[in-house]
Structure formats: structure tokens, C-alpha cells
Amino acid sequence: MVSCPVCQQKLKLSFLMLPGALVVCPKCGTDLRVVSRDPDRVEAVPLEETLNANAKPESYA
Ligand SMILES: [Zn+2]
């Protein structure tokens, strides 16, 4: 069990979520990355990183 670093919502990570996996907080919608398992730790993904991953207008030209 981990807490969202933004809103403190308790999150239960699936055993399938390995370090590096991305999860979206169901409460505040922040993109979180699994940093480690046992103990479970997550960190908020920097906004610019999510923009780079999702918004590539040149790909659709
Ligand atoms: Zn949250």
C-alpha cells in the first residue's frame, strides 16, 4: 500500500506493477511511477515527461 504524493490517497499496487510502471491516481489524476516494490514506493511523474510521452504533434503531420 502506498500513498499518492500529491493527495495522499491510499493506492493498492497490483503485483503486476513492476518498478517503472505507470499508474494514475484515481483521486487526483496525477501520473505516478512505481519506484520500488517491497517496500512499495511511487513518485509523481514530472509534467514535462508526460507531455513528451503523449504529445508528439510531428508524429501526426
Ligand atoms: Zn492523488
N, CA, C, O and the ligand as a Tripos MOL2 file, in Angstrom:
@<TRIPOS>MOLECULE
protein
  245   243    62     0     0
PROTEIN
NO_CHARGES

@<TRIPOS>ATOM
      1 N           0.8460   -1.1990    0.0000 N.3       1 MET1
      2 CA          0.0000    0.0000    0.0000 C.3       1 MET1
      3 C           0.8750    1.2390    0.0000 C.2       1 MET1
      4 O           1.8170    1.3440    0.7850 O.2       1 MET1
      5 N           0.5620    2.1750   -0.8810 N.am      2 VAL2
      6 CA          1.3010    3.4340   -0.9460 C.3       2 VAL2
      7 C           0.3150    4.5880   -0.8790 C.2       2 VAL2
      8 O          -0.8890    4.4040   -1.0560 O.2       2 VAL2
      9 N           0.8350    5.7690   -0.6230 N.am      3 SER3
     10 CA          0.0110    6.9680   -0.6460 C.3       3 SER3
     11 C           0.4240    7.8350   -1.8270 C.2       3 SER3
     12 O           1.6100    7.9760   -2.1250 O.2       3 SER3
     13 N          -0.5580    8.4050   -2.4860 N.am      4 CYS4
     14 CA         -0.2690    9.3550   -3.5570 C.3       4 CYS4
     15 C           0.5040   10.5300   -2.9590 C.2       4 CYS4
     16 O           0.0820   11.0990   -1.9520 O.2       4 CYS4
     17 N           1.6330   10.8990   -3.5700 N.am      5 PRO5
     18 CA          2.4340   12.0080   -3.0260 C.3       5 PRO5
     19 C           1.7310   13.3550   -3.1610 C.2       5 PRO5
     20 O           2.1260   14.3230   -2.5100 O.2       5 PRO5
     21 N           0.7060   13.4310   -3.9870 N.am      6 VAL6
     22 CA          0.0160   14.7000   -4.2150 C.3       6 VAL6
     23 C          -1.1760   14.8550   -3.2680 C.2       6 VAL6
     24 O          -1.3120   15.8840   -2.6060 O.2       6 VAL6
     25 N          -2.0380   13.8360   -3.2010 N.am      7 CYS7
     26 CA         -3.2780   13.9870   -2.4490 C.3       7 CYS7
     27 C          -3.3820   13.0050   -1.2840 C.2       7 CYS7
     28 O          -4.3690   13.0120   -0.5480 O.2       7 CYS7
     29 N          -2.3690   12.1650   -1.1190 N.am      8 GLN8
     30 CA         -2.3170   11.2160   -0.0010 C.3       8 GLN8
     31 C          -3.3420   10.1030   -0.1210 C.2       8 GLN8
     32 O          -3.5520    9.3570    0.8360 O.2       8 GLN8
     33 N          -3.9860    9.9750   -1.2730 N.am      9 GLN9
     34 CA         -4.9030    8.8600   -1.4920 C.3       9 GLN9
     35 C          -4.1420    7.5420   -1.3620 C.2       9 GLN9
     36 O          -3.0570    7.3840   -1.9220 O.2       9 GLN9
     37 N          -4.7180    6.6030   -0.6200 N.am     10 LYS10
     38 CA         -4.0940    5.2940   -0.4940 C.3      10 LYS10
     39 C          -4.2900    4.5030   -1.7850 C.2      10 LYS10
     40 O          -5.4010    4.4160   -2.3080 O.2      10 LYS10
     41 N          -3.2110    3.9360   -2.2850 N.am     11 LEU11
     42 CA         -3.2600    3.1750   -3.5200 C.3      11 LEU11
     43 C          -2.7530    1.7660   -3.2570 C.2      11 LEU11
     44 O          -1.7710    1.5580   -2.5430 O.2      11 LEU11
     45 N          -3.4440    0.8120   -3.8480 N.am     12 LYS12
     46 CA         -3.0020   -0.5640   -3.7590 C.3      12 LYS12
     47 C          -2.4180   -0.9380   -5.1120 C.2      12 LYS12
     48 O          -3.1190   -0.9100   -6.1230 O.2      12 LYS12
     49 N          -1.1510   -1.2850   -5.1320 N.am     13 LEU13
     50 CA         -0.4870   -1.6060   -6.3890 C.3      13 LEU13
     51 C          -0.6910   -3.0740   -6.7260 C.2      13 LEU13
     52 O          -0.5490   -3.9460   -5.8690 O.2      13 LEU13
     53 N          -1.0240   -3.3350   -7.9790 N.am     14 SER14
     54 CA         -1.1110   -4.7050   -8.4480 C.3      14 SER14
     55 C           0.2660   -5.3530   -8.4010 C.2      14 SER14
     56 O           1.2840   -4.6800   -8.5620 O.2      14 SER14
     57 N           0.2910   -6.6590   -8.1820 N.am     15 PHE15
     58 CA          1.5820   -7.3560   -8.1820 C.3      15 PHE15
     59 C           2.2150   -7.3330   -9.5660 C.2      15 PHE15
     60 O           3.4010   -7.6220   -9.7220 O.2      15 PHE15
     61 N           1.4010   -6.9800  -10.5800 N.am     16 LEU16
     62 CA          1.9320   -6.9060  -11.9390 C.3      16 LEU16
     63 C           2.7210   -5.6250  -12.1750 C.2      16 LEU16
     64 O           3.4630   -5.5160  -13.1510 O.2      16 LEU16
     65 N           2.5540   -4.6510  -11.2720 N.am     17 MET17
     66 CA          3.2010   -3.3620  -11.4690 C.3      17 MET17
     67 C           4.6190   -3.4020  -10.9370 C.2      17 MET17
     68 O           4.8580   -3.3670   -9.7300 O.2      17 MET17
     69 N           5.5460   -3.4750  -11.8660 N.am     18 LEU18
     70 CA          6.9520   -3.5240  -11.5050 C.3      18 LEU18
     71 C           7.5120   -2.1150  -11.4720 C.2      18 LEU18
     72 O           6.8930   -1.1880  -11.9960 O.2      18 LEU18
     73 N           8.6820   -1.9430  -10.8580 N.am     19 PRO19
     74 CA          9.3080   -0.6120  -10.8760 C.3      19 PRO19
     75 C           9.4020   -0.0740  -12.2990 C.2      19 PRO19
     76 O           9.8330   -0.7750  -13.2150 O.2      19 PRO19
     77 N           8.9930    1.1790  -12.4710 N.am     20 GLY20
     78 CA          8.9680    1.7900  -13.7910 C.3      20 GLY20
     79 C           7.5780    1.8360  -14.3850 C.2      20 GLY20
     80 O           7.3270    2.5840  -15.3300 O.2      20 GLY20
     81 N           6.6560    1.0300  -13.8310 N.am     21 ALA21
     82 CA          5.2820    1.0360  -14.3330 C.3      21 ALA21
     83 C           4.6090    2.3520  -13.9700 C.2      21 ALA21
     84 O           4.9390    2.9810  -12.9640 O.2      21 ALA21
     85 N           3.6650    2.7530  -14.8050 N.am     22 LEU22
     86 CA          2.9380    3.9960  -14.5600 C.3      22 LEU22
     87 C           1.5360    3.6660  -14.0710 C.2      22 LEU22
     88 O           0.8980    2.7260  -14.5440 O.2      22 LEU22
     89 N           1.0730    4.4640  -13.1110 N.am     23 VAL23
     90 CA         -0.2730    4.3100  -12.5950 C.3      23 VAL23
     91 C          -0.8430    5.7100  -12.4080 C.2      23 VAL23
     92 O          -0.1200    6.6390  -12.0500 O.2      23 VAL23
     93 N          -2.1320    5.8530  -12.6500 N.am     24 VAL24
     94 CA         -2.7720    7.1520  -12.4750 C.3      24 VAL24
     95 C          -3.5590    7.1380  -11.1720 C.2      24 VAL24
     96 O          -4.3630    6.2380  -10.9260 O.2      24 VAL24
     97 N          -3.3190    8.1380  -10.3490 N.am     25 CYS25
     98 CA         -4.0630    8.2440   -9.1010 C.3      25 CYS25
     99 C          -5.5440    8.4110   -9.4170 C.2      25 CYS25
    100 O          -5.9110    9.3150  -10.1670 O.2      25 CYS25
    101 N          -6.4100    7.5500   -8.8560 N.am     26 PRO26
    102 CA         -7.8400    7.6370   -9.1650 C.3      26 PRO26
    103 C          -8.5000    8.8680   -8.5550 C.2      26 PRO26
    104 O          -9.5980    9.2490   -8.9600 O.2      26 PRO26
    105 N          -7.8490    9.4800   -7.6030 N.am     27 LYS27
    106 CA         -8.4650   10.6230   -6.9320 C.3      27 LYS27
    107 C          -8.0930   11.9460   -7.5940 C.2      27 LYS27
    108 O          -8.9700   12.7540   -7.8990 O.2      27 LYS27
    109 N          -6.7820   12.1750   -7.8200 N.am     28 CYS28
    110 CA         -6.3620   13.4770   -8.3390 C.3      28 CYS28
    111 C          -5.8880   13.3990   -9.7900 C.2      28 CYS28
    112 O          -5.6420   14.4300  -10.4170 O.2      28 CYS28
    113 N          -5.7570   12.1780  -10.3310 N.am     29 GLY29
    114 CA         -5.4190   12.0460  -11.7360 C.3      29 GLY29
    115 C          -3.9520   12.2460  -12.0560 C.2      29 GLY29
    116 O          -3.5750   12.3050  -13.2260 O.2      29 GLY29
    117 N          -3.1130   12.3510  -11.0220 N.am     30 THR30
    118 CA         -1.6800   12.5310  -11.2490 C.3      30 THR30
    119 C          -1.0570   11.2460  -11.7780 C.2      30 THR30
    120 O          -1.3730   10.1520  -11.3110 O.2      30 THR30
    121 N          -0.1740   11.3910  -12.7500 N.am     31 ASP31
    122 CA          0.5810   10.2410  -13.2400 C.3      31 ASP31
    123 C           1.6510    9.8940  -12.2250 C.2      31 ASP31
    124 O           2.4440   10.7480  -11.8290 O.2      31 ASP31
    125 N           1.6720    8.6480  -11.8080 N.am     32 LEU32
    126 CA          2.6480    8.1920  -10.8270 C.3      32 LEU32
    127 C           3.4610    7.0590  -11.4250 C.2      32 LEU32
    128 O           2.9550    6.2600  -12.2130 O.2      32 LEU32
    129 N           4.7330    7.0020  -11.0390 N.am     33 ARG33
    130 CA          5.5870    5.9180  -11.4880 C.3      33 ARG33
    131 C           5.9560    5.0620  -10.2890 C.2      33 ARG33
    132 O           6.3070    5.5840   -9.2310 O.2      33 ARG33
    133 N           5.8800    3.7680  -10.4520 N.am     34 VAL34
    134 CA          6.3030    2.8610   -9.3900 C.3      34 VAL34
    135 C           7.8270    2.9060   -9.3050 C.2      34 VAL34
    136 O           8.5220    2.6090  -10.2770 O.2      34 VAL34
    137 N           8.3360    3.2790   -8.1360 N.am     35 VAL35
    138 CA          9.7780    3.3990   -7.9620 C.3      35 VAL35
    139 C          10.3490    2.0890   -7.4380 C.2      35 VAL35
    140 O          11.4070    1.6400   -7.8800 O.2      35 VAL35
    141 N           9.6470    1.4870   -6.5030 N.am     36 SER36
    142 CA         10.1340    0.2280   -5.9590 C.3      36 SER36
    143 C           8.9710   -0.5690   -5.3970 C.2      36 SER36
    144 O           7.9130   -0.0230   -5.0840 O.2      36 SER36
    145 N           9.1860   -1.8690   -5.2740 N.am     37 ARG37
    146 CA          8.2100   -2.7530   -4.6620 C.3      37 ARG37
    147 C           8.8750   -3.3620   -3.4370 C.2      37 ARG37
    148 O          10.0620   -3.6880   -3.4460 O.2      37 ARG37
    149 N           8.0710   -3.5090   -2.3740 N.am     38 ASP38
    150 CA          8.5290   -4.1720   -1.1640 C.3      38 ASP38
    151 C           9.8120   -3.5260   -0.6240 C.2      38 ASP38
    152 O          10.8750   -4.1390   -0.7200 O.2      38 ASP38
    153 N           9.7550   -2.3310   -0.0680 N.am     39 PRO39
    154 CA          8.5010   -1.5780    0.1730 C.3      39 PRO39
    155 C           8.0130   -0.8510   -1.0680 C.2      39 PRO39
    156 O           8.8050   -0.4260   -1.9080 O.2      39 PRO39
    157 N           6.6930   -0.7150   -1.1710 N.am     40 ASP40
    158 CA          6.1130   -0.0100   -2.3140 C.3      40 ASP40
    159 C           6.3860    1.4800   -2.2080 C.2      40 ASP40
    160 O           6.1800    2.1000   -1.1640 O.2      40 ASP40
    161 N           6.8570    2.0390   -3.3200 N.am     41 ARG41
    162 CA          7.0660    3.4960   -3.3670 C.3      41 ARG41
    163 C           6.6790    3.9950   -4.7480 C.2      41 ARG41
    164 O           6.9780    3.3540   -5.7560 O.2      41 ARG41
    165 N           6.0150    5.1360   -4.7900 N.am     42 VAL42
    166 CA          5.6910    5.7590   -6.0630 C.3      42 VAL42
    167 C           6.1260    7.2140   -6.0180 C.2      42 VAL42
    168 O           6.2630    7.8020   -4.9450 O.2      42 VAL42
    169 N           6.3410    7.7850   -7.2000 N.am     43 GLU43
    170 CA          6.6600    9.2020   -7.2920 C.3      43 GLU43
    171 C           5.8230    9.7990   -8.4100 C.2      43 GLU43
    172 O           5.4560    9.1150   -9.3650 O.2      43 GLU43
    173 N           5.5270   11.0850   -8.2760 N.am     44 ALA44
    174 CA          4.7890   11.7710   -9.3320 C.3      44 ALA44
    175 C           5.6850   11.9250  -10.5450 C.2      44 ALA44
    176 O           6.8560   12.2800  -10.4190 O.2      44 ALA44
    177 N           5.1360   11.6590  -11.7190 N.am     45 VAL45
    178 CA          5.8920   11.8430  -12.9590 C.3      45 VAL45
    179 C           5.8840   13.3190  -13.3100 C.2      45 VAL45
    180 O           4.8150   13.9280  -13.3510 O.2      45 VAL45
    181 N           7.0450   13.9120  -13.5640 N.am     46 PRO46
    182 CA          7.0880   15.3310  -13.9230 C.3      46 PRO46
    183 C           6.2050   15.6120  -15.1350 C.2      46 PRO46
    184 O           6.1540   14.8290  -16.0830 O.2      46 PRO46
    185 N           5.5140   16.7450  -15.0810 N.am     47 LEU47
    186 CA          4.5470   17.0700  -16.1300 C.3      47 LEU47
    187 C           5.1880   17.0740  -17.5120 C.2      47 LEU47
    188 O           4.5930   16.5860  -18.4740 O.2      47 LEU47
    189 N           6.3900   17.6200  -17.6180 N.am     48 GLU48
    190 CA          7.0150   17.6960  -18.9350 C.3      48 GLU48
    191 C           7.3030   16.3050  -19.4980 C.2      48 GLU48
    192 O           7.3460   16.1080  -20.7120 O.2      48 GLU48
    193 N           7.4990   15.3440  -18.5890 N.am     49 GLU49
    194 CA          7.7500   13.9890  -19.0550 C.3      49 GLU49
    195 C           6.4890   13.3800  -19.6690 C.2      49 GLU49
    196 O           6.5480   12.6960  -20.6910 O.2      49 GLU49
    197 N           5.3430   13.6430  -19.0230 N.am     50 THR50
    198 CA          4.0950   13.1170  -19.5610 C.3      50 THR50
    199 C           3.7500   13.8130  -20.8690 C.2      50 THR50
    200 O           3.1920   13.1930  -21.7750 O.2      50 THR50
    201 N           4.0750   15.0900  -20.9730 N.am     51 LEU51
    202 CA          3.8130   15.7970  -22.2220 C.3      51 LEU51
    203 C           4.6590   15.2130  -23.3410 C.2      51 LEU51
    204 O           4.1720   15.0280  -24.4570 O.2      51 LEU51
    205 N           5.9170   14.9240  -23.0550 N.am     52 ASN52
    206 CA          6.7800   14.3530  -24.0750 C.3      52 ASN52
    207 C           6.2790   12.9950  -24.5390 C.2      52 ASN52
    208 O           6.4000   12.6340  -25.7090 O.2      52 ASN52
    209 N           5.7120   12.2480  -23.5910 N.am     53 ALA53
    210 CA          5.2650   10.8930  -23.9280 C.3      53 ALA53
    211 C           3.9800   10.9210  -24.7320 C.2      53 ALA53
    212 O           3.7760   10.0800  -25.6080 O.2      53 ALA53
    213 N           3.1150   11.8740  -24.4460 N.am     54 ASN54
    214 CA          1.7670   11.8370  -25.0140 C.3      54 ASN54
    215 C           1.5580   12.7960  -26.1620 C.2      54 ASN54
    216 O           0.6850   12.5720  -27.0010 O.2      54 ASN54
    217 N           2.3390   13.8590  -26.2190 N.am     55 ALA55
    218 CA          2.0890   14.8850  -27.2160 C.3      55 ALA55
    219 C           3.2650   14.9940  -28.1660 C.2      55 ALA55
    220 O           4.2650   15.6460  -27.8630 O.2      55 ALA55
    221 N           3.1390   14.3580  -29.3050 N.am     56 LYS56
    222 CA          4.1780   14.4530  -30.3110 C.3      56 LYS56
    223 C           3.5230   14.8330  -31.6270 C.2      56 LYS56
    224 O           3.3240   13.9880  -32.4990 O.2      56 LYS56
    225 N           3.1880   16.1210  -31.7650 N.am     57 PRO57
    226 CA          2.4140   16.5490  -32.9480 C.3      57 PRO57
    227 C           3.1040   16.2150  -34.2430 C.2      57 PRO57
    228 O           2.4350   15.9890  -35.2510 O.2      57 PRO57
    229 N           4.4360   16.1760  -34.2500 N.am     58 GLU58
    230 CA          5.1180   15.8900  -35.5140 C.3      58 GLU58
    231 C           4.8250   14.4690  -36.0130 C.2      58 GLU58
    232 O           4.9320   14.1890  -37.2070 O.2      58 GLU58
    233 N           4.4520   13.5720  -35.0820 N.am     59 SER59
    234 CA          4.1630   12.2030  -35.4750 C.3      59 SER59
    235 C           2.8940   12.1040  -36.3060 C.2      59 SER59
    236 O           2.6980   11.1460  -37.0540 O.2      59 SER59
    237 N           2.0290   13.1160  -36.1640 N.am     60 TYR60
    238 CA          0.7260   13.0330  -36.8190 C.3      60 TYR60
    239 C           0.6460   13.9370  -38.0420 C.2      60 TYR60
    240 O          -0.4120   14.0650  -38.6590 O.2      60 TYR60
    241 N           1.7750   14.5660  -38.3930 N.am     61 ALA61
    242 CA          1.7400   15.5070  -39.5190 C.3      61 ALA61
    243 C           1.5210   14.7560  -40.8440 C.2      61 ALA61
    244 O           1.4630   15.3780  -41.9050 O.2      61 ALA61
    245 ZN         -3.5480   11.6070   -5.8940 Zn       62 ZN62
@<TRIPOS>BOND
     1     1     2 1
     2     2     3 1
     3     3     4 2
     4     3     5 am
     5     5     6 1
     6     6     7 1
     7     7     8 2
     8     7     9 am
     9     9    10 1
    10    10    11 1
    11    11    12 2
    12    11    13 am
    13    13    14 1
    14    14    15 1
    15    15    16 2
    16    15    17 am
    17    17    18 1
    18    18    19 1
    19    19    20 2
    20    19    21 am
    21    21    22 1
    22    22    23 1
    23    23    24 2
    24    23    25 am
    25    25    26 1
    26    26    27 1
    27    27    28 2
    28    27    29 am
    29    29    30 1
    30    30    31 1
    31    31    32 2
    32    31    33 am
    33    33    34 1
    34    34    35 1
    35    35    36 2
    36    35    37 am
    37    37    38 1
    38    38    39 1
    39    39    40 2
    40    39    41 am
    41    41    42 1
    42    42    43 1
    43    43    44 2
    44    43    45 am
    45    45    46 1
    46    46    47 1
    47    47    48 2
    48    47    49 am
    49    49    50 1
    50    50    51 1
    51    51    52 2
    52    51    53 am
    53    53    54 1
    54    54    55 1
    55    55    56 2
    56    55    57 am
    57    57    58 1
    58    58    59 1
    59    59    60 2
    60    59    61 am
    61    61    62 1
    62    62    63 1
    63    63    64 2
    64    63    65 am
    65    65    66 1
    66    66    67 1
    67    67    68 2
    68    67    69 am
    69    69    70 1
    70    70    71 1
    71    71    72 2
    72    71    73 am
    73    73    74 1
    74    74    75 1
    75    75    76 2
    76    75    77 am
    77    77    78 1
    78    78    79 1
    79    79    80 2
    80    79    81 am
    81    81    82 1
    82    82    83 1
    83    83    84 2
    84    83    85 am
    85    85    86 1
    86    86    87 1
    87    87    88 2
    88    87    89 am
    89    89    90 1
    90    90    91 1
    91    91    92 2
    92    91    93 am
    93    93    94 1
    94    94    95 1
    95    95    96 2
    96    95    97 am
    97    97    98 1
    98    98    99 1
    99    99   100 2
   100    99   101 am
   101   101   102 1
   102   102   103 1
   103   103   104 2
   104   103   105 am
   105   105   106 1
   106   106   107 1
   107   107   108 2
   108   107   109 am
   109   109   110 1
   110   110   111 1
   111   111   112 2
   112   111   113 am
   113   113   114 1
   114   114   115 1
   115   115   116 2
   116   115   117 am
   117   117   118 1
   118   118   119 1
   119   119   120 2
   120   119   121 am
   121   121   122 1
   122   122   123 1
   123   123   124 2
   124   123   125 am
   125   125   126 1
   126   126   127 1
   127   127   128 2
   128   127   129 am
   129   129   130 1
   130   130   131 1
   131   131   132 2
   132   131   133 am
   133   133   134 1
   134   134   135 1
   135   135   136 2
   136   135   137 am
   137   137   138 1
   138   138   139 1
   139   139   140 2
   140   139   141 am
   141   141   142 1
   142   142   143 1
   143   143   144 2
   144   143   145 am
   145   145   146 1
   146   146   147 1
   147   147   148 2
   148   147   149 am
   149   149   150 1
   150   150   151 1
   151   151   152 2
   152   151   153 am
   153   153   154 1
   154   154   155 1
   155   155   156 2
   156   155   157 am
   157   157   158 1
   158   158   159 1
   159   159   160 2
   160   159   161 am
   161   161   162 1
   162   162   163 1
   163   163   164 2
   164   163   165 am
   165   165   166 1
   166   166   167 1
   167   167   168 2
   168   167   169 am
   169   169   170 1
   170   170   171 1
   171   171   172 2
   172   171   173 am
   173   173   174 1
   174   174   175 1
   175   175   176 2
   176   175   177 am
   177   177   178 1
   178   178   179 1
   179   179   180 2
   180   179   181 am
   181   181   182 1
   182   182   183 1
   183   183   184 2
   184   183   185 am
   185   185   186 1
   186   186   187 1
   187   187   188 2
   188   187   189 am
   189   189   190 1
   190   190   191 1
   191   191   192 2
   192   191   193 am
   193   193   194 1
   194   194   195 1
   195   195   196 2
   196   195   197 am
   197   197   198 1
   198   198   199 1
   199   199   200 2
   200   199   201 am
   201   201   202 1
   202   202   203 1
   203   203   204 2
   204   203   205 am
   205   205   206 1
   206   206   207 1
   207   207   208 2
   208   207   209 am
   209   209   210 1
   210   210   211 1
   211   211   212 2
   212   211   213 am
   213   213   214 1
   214   214   215 1
   215   215   216 2
   216   215   217 am
   217   217   218 1
   218   218   219 1
   219   219   220 2
   220   219   221 am
   221   221   222 1
   222   222   223 1
   223   223   224 2
   224   223   225 am
   225   225   226 1
   226   226   227 1
   227   227   228 2
   228   227   229 am
   229   229   230 1
   230   230   231 1
   231   231   232 2
   232   231   233 am
   233   233   234 1
   234   234   235 1
   235   235   236 2
   236   235   237 am
   237   237   238 1
   238   238   239 1
   239   239   240 2
   240   239   241 am
   241   241   242 1
   242   242   243 1
   243   243   244 2
@<TRIPOS>SUBSTRUCTURE
     1 MET1         2 RESIDUE 1 A MET
     2 VAL2         6 RESIDUE 1 A VAL
     3 SER3        10 RESIDUE 1 A SER
     4 CYS4        14 RESIDUE 1 A CYS
     5 PRO5        18 RESIDUE 1 A PRO
     6 VAL6        22 RESIDUE 1 A VAL
     7 CYS7        26 RESIDUE 1 A CYS
     8 GLN8        30 RESIDUE 1 A GLN
     9 GLN9        34 RESIDUE 1 A GLN
    10 LYS10       38 RESIDUE 1 A LYS
    11 LEU11       42 RESIDUE 1 A LEU
    12 LYS12       46 RESIDUE 1 A LYS
    13 LEU13       50 RESIDUE 1 A LEU
    14 SER14       54 RESIDUE 1 A SER
    15 PHE15       58 RESIDUE 1 A PHE
    16 LEU16       62 RESIDUE 1 A LEU
    17 MET17       66 RESIDUE 1 A MET
    18 LEU18       70 RESIDUE 1 A LEU
    19 PRO19       74 RESIDUE 1 A PRO
    20 GLY20       78 RESIDUE 1 A GLY
    21 ALA21       82 RESIDUE 1 A ALA
    22 LEU22       86 RESIDUE 1 A LEU
    23 VAL23       90 RESIDUE 1 A VAL
    24 VAL24       94 RESIDUE 1 A VAL
    25 CYS25       98 RESIDUE 1 A CYS
    26 PRO26      102 RESIDUE 1 A PRO
    27 LYS27      106 RESIDUE 1 A LYS
    28 CYS28      110 RESIDUE 1 A CYS
    29 GLY29      114 RESIDUE 1 A GLY
    30 THR30      118 RESIDUE 1 A THR
    31 ASP31      122 RESIDUE 1 A ASP
    32 LEU32      126 RESIDUE 1 A LEU
    33 ARG33      130 RESIDUE 1 A ARG
    34 VAL34      134 RESIDUE 1 A VAL
    35 VAL35      138 RESIDUE 1 A VAL
    36 SER36      142 RESIDUE 1 A SER
    37 ARG37      146 RESIDUE 1 A ARG
    38 ASP38      150 RESIDUE 1 A ASP
    39 PRO39      154 RESIDUE 1 A PRO
    40 ASP40      158 RESIDUE 1 A ASP
    41 ARG41      162 RESIDUE 1 A ARG
    42 VAL42      166 RESIDUE 1 A VAL
    43 GLU43      170 RESIDUE 1 A GLU
    44 ALA44      174 RESIDUE 1 A ALA
    45 VAL45      178 RESIDUE 1 A VAL
    46 PRO46      182 RESIDUE 1 A PRO
    47 LEU47      186 RESIDUE 1 A LEU
    48 GLU48      190 RESIDUE 1 A GLU
    49 GLU49      194 RESIDUE 1 A GLU
    50 THR50      198 RESIDUE 1 A THR
    51 LEU51      202 RESIDUE 1 A LEU
    52 ASN52      206 RESIDUE 1 A ASN
    53 ALA53      210 RESIDUE 1 A ALA
    54 ASN54      214 RESIDUE 1 A ASN
    55 ALA55      218 RESIDUE 1 A ALA
    56 LYS56      222 RESIDUE 1 A LYS
    57 PRO57      226 RESIDUE 1 A PRO
    58 GLU58      230 RESIDUE 1 A GLU
    59 SER59      234 RESIDUE 1 A SER
    60 TYR60      238 RESIDUE 1 A TYR
    61 ALA61      242 RESIDUE 1 A ALA
    62 ZN62       245 GROUP 0 **** ****
